[in-house]
Amino acid sequence: MKKLLSLVLCLMLALSMLAFASAENVVVEAVPNDGQFEGEELSILVSADWMGDRYDDTIARFEETYGVTVDLQTLPADQYLDVLTSDLANGTCPDVFWIQSNPVGAIESNIGDPEGRCIDFTGADWQNVMPESRQSACISDGKLYGLQIWHNSPEYVMLYNKTLFDELGLTVPTTYAELKDVCAAIAEQGITPWFMAGAAGWRHQLAFFQIGGVYEEATPGLYDALNDNTATFAGNEKMLEVLEQFKELSDLGYFGEDWIGTSDTDQSNAFADREVAFTIENSSTIKQIVDDTGTTDEFGLFLCPLGDNTWYTTSPAGPTMFGYKGTEHEDLVRAWFQFVCTPESLQEILDNSPKYTNLHVNVDIDQHWLPEEEAFISTVPAEKMECCVLQNGTKYTNDYWMQFGQDMIEYVQGGIEADEVLARMDGYRAEAAANVGDPAWN
């Protein structure tokens, strides 16, 4: 019972997803403009895709409203954490920065000293804009430091061309054996079965991490044991099985001939032109594919069947915005956070988000749920949504997302064995635990 926090938090998120509605309606008003910020500049450091173009109109209105300028510094994902860590250590951090946060130690492991480096927003008007399940990823030692505005769609499940499957007489696979058969049938048509964009650096890991429930099911209590440092990734039979299956699919060419060098920039056209059949994606990418290409093909969702997975693991986690305590513009930073949480801004951010159909907020805005999303959720038993994704249900794991992805590629290319990939993650996590003085690793 003592270590069930992460699982309970994910159950809360799953139940809220089933409801597709907010429990309350919070209204936040922008800080009044009395000319107090005229001429100031707000700097924001963010990893690619965490803000994208979604915030552009909101930033423009913020600049116009207060007579300020915003310096948005967007870095590639594989460089971001190193730059942020250096900036925080050197005292040169921009006024606002982001991390990928979760409820099990991400703030401490990414930021190091949140009390010394982050603005304390405890009691802010906007706190309850976030559902409780997301607030837990923004709080450290009882103090509110972050703001997480993220969607509540089925996240990184298998998105497939339903029309293509129907024409080929294929049904969605529910086991790994069925997945291989489906891939073989699609490949015979000259189509790449599984679109895998290795060049992005962060996407191929999803196939391993998003099915955390299958690992917990195979070894009950695994998450708690990993968080207690009484279990390891290395030697875990189900994890080894999934990695070996991933490599087998790669060896068979089912990800494409050069998936490691493939970019995700042309994903929509690849689907519309039937060059690919399915991928791991956010469900709302269906809308983006249709909007980008005008295709009349229909799309659907199914669970990733690696490891014979039957779980839809959820996650009250995501990109999270923080204010830097060393800023010379603290009042402007506070005004920015407040501005983002107004109904007008939230609606604007959603409407400018081609990949997302909703925001998980306690605010009355016009959500854009897809029928495909609702249909998918209705097929998953509630008890199969009672587990977090692996990276956010276990301590320090998500901090080494990029390194794990590099290790997966080294494994696929024959440089190391599968268990070495897992052993390296154990080493990474031990390093992070030492950095924050986690007693379980002493």
C-alpha positions as CSV (number, residue, x, y, z in Angstrom):
1,M,0.0,0.0,0.0
2,K,2.8,2.4,0.8
3,K,4.1,2.7,-2.8
4,L,0.9,2.9,-4.8
5,L,1.0,6.6,-5.5
6,S,1.8,6.4,-9.2
7,L,-0.8,3.8,-9.9
8,V,-3.5,5.6,-8.0
9,L,-2.7,8.8,-9.9
10,C,-2.9,7.0,-13.2
11,L,-6.2,5.5,-12.2
12,M,-7.5,9.0,-11.5
13,L,-6.5,10.0,-15.0
14,A,-8.1,7.0,-16.6
15,L,-11.4,7.6,-14.8
16,S,-11.4,11.2,-15.8
17,M,-10.7,10.2,-19.4
18,L,-13.8,7.9,-19.3
19,A,-15.9,10.9,-18.2
20,F,-14.5,13.1,-21.0
21,A,-15.5,16.1,-18.9
22,S,-14.1,18.3,-16.2
23,A,-15.3,18.1,-12.7
24,E,-15.4,21.8,-12.2
25,N,-15.3,25.0,-14.1
26,V,-12.5,27.4,-13.1
27,V,-12.3,30.9,-14.6
28,V,-9.0,32.8,-14.5
29,E,-8.7,36.4,-15.5
30,A,-5.5,38.0,-16.9
31,V,-3.5,40.4,-14.7
32,P,-4.9,43.9,-15.3
33,N,-2.7,46.1,-17.6
34,D,-1.6,49.2,-15.8
35,G,1.5,49.7,-18.0
36,Q,3.6,48.1,-15.3
37,F,5.4,45.8,-17.8
38,E,5.9,48.2,-20.7
39,G,9.1,47.5,-22.6
40,E,10.1,44.4,-20.7
41,E,11.2,41.1,-22.4
42,L,10.1,37.6,-21.3
43,S,12.4,34.8,-22.3
44,I,11.2,31.2,-22.7
45,L,13.3,28.1,-23.1
46,V,11.5,25.1,-24.5
47,S,12.1,21.8,-26.3
48,A,10.9,21.3,-29.8
49,D,7.2,20.3,-30.1
50,W,6.3,21.2,-26.5
51,M,4.9,24.6,-27.6
52,G,5.2,24.4,-31.4
53,D,2.9,26.9,-33.2
54,R,0.2,26.3,-30.7
55,Y,1.1,29.3,-28.5
56,D,2.0,31.8,-31.2
57,D,-1.3,33.7,-31.2
58,T,-1.4,33.7,-27.4
59,I,2.2,35.0,-27.3
60,A,1.2,37.8,-29.8
61,R,-1.8,38.8,-27.7
62,F,0.4,38.8,-24.5
63,E,2.9,41.1,-26.2
64,E,0.2,43.4,-27.4
65,T,-1.7,43.4,-24.1
66,Y,1.3,44.4,-21.9
67,G,3.6,46.2,-24.4
68,V,6.3,43.5,-24.0
69,T,8.3,41.2,-26.2
70,V,8.7,37.4,-25.9
71,D,12.0,35.7,-26.8
72,L,11.0,32.1,-27.5
73,Q,14.1,29.9,-27.6
74,T,13.2,26.4,-29.0
75,L,15.9,23.7,-29.0
76,P,16.0,20.2,-30.6
77,A,14.9,17.5,-28.2
78,D,18.3,15.8,-28.1
79,Q,20.0,19.1,-26.9
80,Y,17.4,20.5,-24.6
81,L,18.0,18.9,-21.3
82,D,21.8,19.5,-21.5
83,V,21.3,23.2,-22.2
84,L,18.7,23.6,-19.4
85,T,20.9,21.8,-16.9
86,S,23.8,24.0,-17.8
87,D,21.7,27.2,-17.6
88,L,20.3,26.3,-14.2
89,A,23.7,25.4,-12.8
90,N,25.3,28.6,-14.2
91,G,22.4,30.9,-13.1
92,T,21.8,31.9,-16.8
93,C,18.3,30.4,-17.2
94,P,15.6,32.2,-19.2
95,D,12.7,33.6,-17.3
96,V,10.5,30.6,-18.1
97,F,11.6,27.0,-18.9
98,W,10.0,23.7,-19.5
99,I,10.6,20.1,-18.4
100,Q,8.8,16.8,-19.1
101,S,7.3,16.2,-15.7
102,N,5.6,13.4,-13.9
103,P,4.4,12.6,-10.4
104,V,7.4,10.5,-9.3
105,G,10.4,12.7,-8.9
106,A,10.8,14.4,-12.3
107,I,11.0,17.9,-10.8
108,E,13.8,17.1,-8.4
109,S,15.8,15.0,-10.9
110,N,15.4,17.6,-13.8
111,I,15.8,20.8,-11.8
112,G,17.8,19.6,-8.8
113,D,16.7,22.3,-6.3
114,P,13.2,23.5,-7.1
115,E,13.0,25.7,-4.1
116,G,16.1,27.5,-5.0
117,R,15.6,27.6,-8.8
118,C,11.8,27.9,-9.3
119,I,9.2,30.6,-8.6
120,D,6.7,29.3,-5.9
121,F,3.2,29.6,-7.4
122,T,1.5,28.1,-4.4
123,G,-2.0,29.5,-4.1
124,A,-2.1,30.9,-7.7
125,D,-5.5,31.6,-9.2
126,W,-4.7,29.1,-12.0
127,Q,-3.7,26.1,-9.9
128,N,-7.1,24.4,-10.2
129,V,-7.2,24.9,-13.9
130,M,-5.3,21.7,-13.8
131,P,-7.1,18.5,-12.7
132,E,-5.6,17.1,-9.5
133,S,-4.0,14.2,-11.3
134,R,-1.9,16.7,-13.3
135,Q,-1.1,19.0,-10.3
136,S,0.9,16.2,-8.7
137,A,3.5,16.5,-11.5
138,C,3.8,20.2,-10.8
139,I,4.2,20.1,-7.0
140,S,7.4,19.4,-5.0
141,D,7.4,19.2,-1.2
142,G,3.9,20.6,-1.1
143,K,4.7,23.7,-3.2
144,L,3.3,24.5,-6.6
145,Y,6.1,25.2,-9.1
146,G,4.8,24.2,-12.5
147,L,1.9,24.5,-15.0
148,Q,1.0,21.5,-17.1
149,I,-1.5,22.3,-19.9
150,W,-1.7,19.0,-21.9
151,H,-4.3,16.9,-23.7
152,N,-6.2,13.9,-22.4
153,S,-6.5,12.0,-25.7
154,P,-5.4,8.4,-26.0
155,E,-1.7,9.0,-26.1
156,Y,0.7,7.1,-28.3
157,V,-1.3,4.0,-29.2
158,M,-1.4,2.4,-32.6
159,L,-2.9,4.6,-35.3
160,Y,-3.8,2.8,-38.5
161,N,-5.4,3.3,-41.9
162,K,-8.7,1.5,-41.3
163,T,-9.7,1.8,-45.0
164,L,-6.5,0.1,-46.1
165,F,-6.9,-2.7,-43.5
166,D,-10.5,-3.3,-44.7
167,E,-9.4,-3.4,-48.4
168,L,-6.7,-6.0,-47.5
169,G,-9.1,-8.0,-45.4
170,L,-7.0,-7.4,-42.3
171,T,-8.1,-7.2,-38.7
172,V,-6.2,-5.3,-36.0
173,P,-3.7,-7.5,-34.3
174,T,-4.0,-8.3,-30.6
175,T,-0.9,-10.4,-30.2
176,Y,2.7,-10.2,-31.4
177,A,2.1,-13.2,-33.7
178,E,-0.9,-11.5,-35.3
179,L,1.1,-8.3,-35.7
180,K,3.8,-10.1,-37.6
181,D,1.2,-11.7,-39.9
182,V,-0.4,-8.3,-40.5
183,C,3.0,-6.8,-41.3
184,A,3.8,-9.5,-43.7
185,A,0.5,-9.0,-45.6
186,I,1.0,-5.3,-45.8
187,A,4.7,-5.6,-46.9
188,E,3.6,-7.8,-49.7
189,Q,1.7,-4.8,-51.1
190,G,4.9,-2.8,-51.2
191,I,3.7,-0.7,-48.2
192,T,5.8,-0.1,-45.1
193,P,3.7,-1.6,-42.3
194,W,4.9,0.4,-39.3
195,F,6.1,4.0,-39.8
196,M,9.0,4.4,-37.5
197,A,10.8,7.8,-37.5
198,G,14.1,7.1,-35.9
199,A,15.7,10.4,-36.9
200,A,13.4,12.2,-34.5
201,G,15.4,10.7,-31.7
202,W,12.4,10.3,-29.3
203,R,9.7,8.3,-31.1
204,H,10.9,4.7,-31.4
205,Q,11.2,4.4,-27.6
206,L,7.4,4.7,-27.4
207,A,7.0,1.1,-28.5
208,F,8.8,-0.1,-25.4
209,F,7.6,2.4,-22.7
210,Q,4.0,3.0,-23.6
211,I,3.0,-0.6,-22.7
212,G,4.1,-0.5,-19.1
213,G,1.0,-2.4,-17.9
214,V,2.3,-5.6,-19.6
215,Y,5.5,-5.4,-17.5
216,E,3.6,-4.8,-14.3
217,E,1.2,-7.7,-15.1
218,A,4.1,-10.1,-15.8
219,T,5.8,-9.1,-12.6
220,P,3.2,-7.8,-10.1
221,G,4.6,-5.0,-8.0
222,L,7.4,-4.2,-10.5
223,Y,6.8,-0.4,-10.5
224,D,7.0,-0.3,-6.7
225,A,10.1,-2.5,-6.7
226,L,11.8,-0.3,-9.3
227,N,11.0,2.8,-7.2
228,D,12.3,1.0,-4.1
229,N,15.5,-0.1,-5.9
230,T,14.7,-3.7,-5.2
231,A,14.3,-4.6,-8.9
232,T,16.1,-3.8,-12.1
233,F,15.4,-3.4,-15.7
234,A,18.2,-5.8,-16.5
235,G,17.1,-9.4,-16.6
236,N,13.4,-8.6,-16.8
237,E,12.0,-11.3,-19.1
238,K,9.1,-9.4,-20.5
239,M,11.2,-6.3,-21.3
240,L,13.8,-8.5,-23.0
241,E,10.9,-10.1,-25.0
242,V,9.7,-6.7,-26.2
243,L,13.1,-5.5,-27.2
244,E,13.7,-8.7,-29.1
245,Q,10.4,-8.4,-30.9
246,F,11.2,-4.8,-31.8
247,K,14.5,-5.9,-33.3
248,E,12.9,-8.7,-35.2
249,L,10.4,-6.4,-36.8
250,S,13.3,-4.1,-37.8
251,D,15.3,-7.0,-39.2
252,L,12.3,-8.1,-41.3
253,G,12.1,-4.6,-42.8
254,Y,8.7,-3.9,-41.3
255,F,9.8,-0.4,-40.2
256,G,11.1,0.5,-43.6
257,E,14.6,0.1,-45.0
258,D,16.1,3.2,-43.3
259,W,13.8,3.8,-40.4
260,I,16.7,5.0,-38.2
261,G,17.3,7.9,-40.6
262,T,13.6,8.5,-41.3
263,S,12.1,11.9,-40.3
264,D,8.5,12.4,-39.1
265,T,8.1,15.6,-41.0
266,D,6.2,14.0,-43.9
267,Q,4.1,11.6,-41.8
268,S,0.7,12.9,-42.9
269,N,1.5,12.5,-46.6
270,A,3.0,9.0,-46.0
271,F,-0.3,7.9,-44.6
272,A,-2.5,9.6,-47.2
273,D,-0.4,8.2,-50.0
274,R,-0.6,4.7,-48.4
275,E,3.2,4.5,-48.2
276,V,2.7,3.4,-44.5
277,A,-0.1,1.6,-42.7
278,F,0.2,2.3,-39.0
279,T,2.4,3.9,-36.3
280,I,2.4,4.8,-32.6
281,E,0.9,8.3,-32.3
282,N,-1.5,10.5,-30.4
283,S,-5.0,9.7,-31.4
284,S,-5.7,13.3,-32.5
285,T,-3.1,12.9,-35.3
286,I,-6.0,11.4,-37.2
287,K,-7.3,15.0,-37.5
288,Q,-4.0,16.3,-38.6
289,I,-3.6,13.7,-41.3
290,V,-7.0,14.5,-42.7
291,D,-6.6,18.3,-42.4
292,D,-3.1,18.2,-44.0
293,T,-3.9,16.0,-46.9
294,G,-7.7,15.9,-47.5
295,T,-7.6,12.1,-47.7
296,T,-10.9,10.3,-47.5
297,D,-9.4,7.2,-45.9
298,E,-10.7,6.4,-42.4
299,F,-8.4,5.8,-39.5
300,G,-8.7,4.0,-36.2
301,L,-6.8,3.0,-33.1
302,F,-5.6,-0.2,-31.4
303,L,-3.4,-1.3,-28.6
304,C,0.3,-1.9,-29.3
305,P,0.6,-5.7,-29.2
306,L,4.3,-6.1,-28.5
307,G,4.7,-8.5,-25.6
308,D,1.1,-9.5,-26.3
309,N,0.1,-6.3,-24.5
310,T,-3.6,-5.7,-23.6
311,W,-3.1,-2.6,-21.5
312,Y,-3.8,1.0,-22.3
313,T,-1.4,2.6,-19.8
314,T,-2.2,6.3,-19.0
315,S,-0.1,9.1,-17.7
316,P,-0.8,12.3,-15.8
317,A,2.4,13.7,-17.2
318,G,3.6,16.0,-20.0
319,P,5.6,19.1,-20.9
320,T,5.4,21.4,-17.9
321,M,6.3,25.1,-17.6
322,F,8.2,26.7,-14.7
323,G,9.3,30.1,-13.7
324,Y,13.0,30.7,-13.0
325,K,13.5,32.1,-9.5
326,G,16.6,34.1,-10.7
327,T,14.5,36.1,-13.2
328,E,14.6,39.9,-13.1
329,H,11.0,39.9,-14.3
330,E,9.1,37.8,-11.8
331,D,5.9,39.8,-11.9
332,L,5.9,39.5,-15.7
333,V,6.5,35.7,-15.4
334,R,3.5,35.5,-13.1
335,A,1.4,37.5,-15.5
336,W,2.4,35.1,-18.3
337,F,1.3,32.0,-16.4
338,Q,-2.0,33.7,-15.5
339,F,-2.5,34.8,-19.1
340,V,-2.0,31.3,-20.4
341,C,-4.7,30.0,-18.1
342,T,-7.5,32.3,-19.1
343,P,-10.3,30.7,-21.1
344,E,-9.5,32.8,-24.2
345,S,-5.9,31.6,-24.2
346,L,-6.7,27.9,-23.6
347,Q,-9.3,27.9,-26.4
348,E,-6.7,29.6,-28.6
349,I,-4.0,27.1,-27.8
350,L,-6.4,24.2,-28.5
351,D,-7.7,25.7,-31.7
352,N,-4.2,26.2,-32.9
353,S,-3.2,22.6,-32.1
354,P,-3.7,20.5,-35.3
355,K,-2.5,17.3,-33.5
356,Y,-4.7,17.7,-30.4
357,T,-8.5,17.6,-30.0
358,N,-8.8,18.6,-26.3
359,L,-7.1,20.1,-23.3
360,H,-7.2,18.4,-19.9
361,V,-8.3,21.4,-17.9
362,N,-11.1,22.3,-15.5
363,V,-12.2,25.2,-17.8
364,D,-15.3,25.4,-20.0
365,I,-13.8,25.5,-23.5
366,D,-15.0,24.0,-26.8
367,Q,-13.3,20.6,-26.9
368,H,-12.9,18.7,-30.2
369,W,-13.0,15.0,-29.3
370,L,-12.9,12.7,-32.3
371,P,-15.4,9.8,-32.5
372,E,-12.3,7.5,-33.1
373,E,-11.0,8.5,-29.7
374,E,-14.3,7.8,-27.9
375,A,-14.6,4.5,-29.8
376,F,-11.2,3.4,-28.8
377,I,-11.6,4.2,-25.1
378,S,-14.9,2.3,-25.1
379,T,-13.1,-0.9,-26.1
380,V,-10.6,-0.9,-23.2
381,P,-11.8,-2.3,-19.8
382,A,-11.4,0.2,-17.0
383,E,-9.1,-2.2,-15.1
384,K,-6.7,-2.2,-18.1
385,M,-6.2,1.6,-17.7
386,E,-5.1,1.4,-14.1
387,C,-1.3,1.6,-14.8
388,C,1.0,4.4,-15.8
389,V,3.3,4.3,-18.7
390,L,6.6,2.9,-17.6
391,Q,8.6,6.1,-18.0
392,N,6.3,8.1,-15.7
393,G,5.4,5.4,-13.2
394,T,9.0,4.7,-12.2
395,K,11.6,7.1,-10.8
396,Y,14.2,8.7,-13.0
397,T,13.3,6.7,-16.1
398,N,12.0,9.4,-18.3
399,D,15.1,11.6,-17.6
400,Y,17.0,9.2,-19.8
401,W,14.5,8.8,-22.6
402,M,16.9,10.0,-25.3
403,Q,19.8,7.8,-24.1
404,F,17.6,4.8,-24.0
405,G,16.6,5.5,-27.6
406,Q,20.2,5.7,-28.6
407,D,20.8,2.4,-26.9
408,M,17.9,0.8,-28.7
409,I,19.4,1.8,-32.0
410,E,22.8,0.4,-31.0
411,Y,21.1,-2.9,-30.1
412,V,19.1,-3.0,-33.4
413,Q,22.3,-2.4,-35.3
414,G,24.0,-5.3,-33.5
415,G,26.4,-3.3,-31.3
416,I,25.1,-4.5,-27.9
417,E,22.7,-7.2,-26.6
418,A,19.2,-6.5,-25.4
419,D,20.0,-6.9,-21.7
420,E,22.8,-4.3,-22.0
421,V,20.1,-1.8,-23.1
422,L,18.3,-2.6,-19.9
423,A,21.4,-2.6,-17.7
424,R,22.3,0.8,-19.0
425,M,19.0,2.2,-17.9
426,D,19.7,0.8,-14.4
427,G,22.9,2.7,-14.5
428,Y,21.3,5.9,-15.6
429,R,18.6,5.7,-12.9
430,A,21.3,5.0,-10.3
431,E,23.1,8.1,-11.4
432,A,20.0,10.3,-11.1
433,A,19.1,8.8,-7.7
434,A,22.6,9.6,-6.4
435,N,22.3,13.2,-7.7
436,V,19.2,13.8,-5.6
437,G,20.3,11.6,-2.6
438,D,17.5,9.1,-2.9
439,P,17.9,6.9,0.2
440,A,16.7,3.8,-1.7
441,W,19.9,3.8,-3.7
442,N,22.2,4.3,-0.7
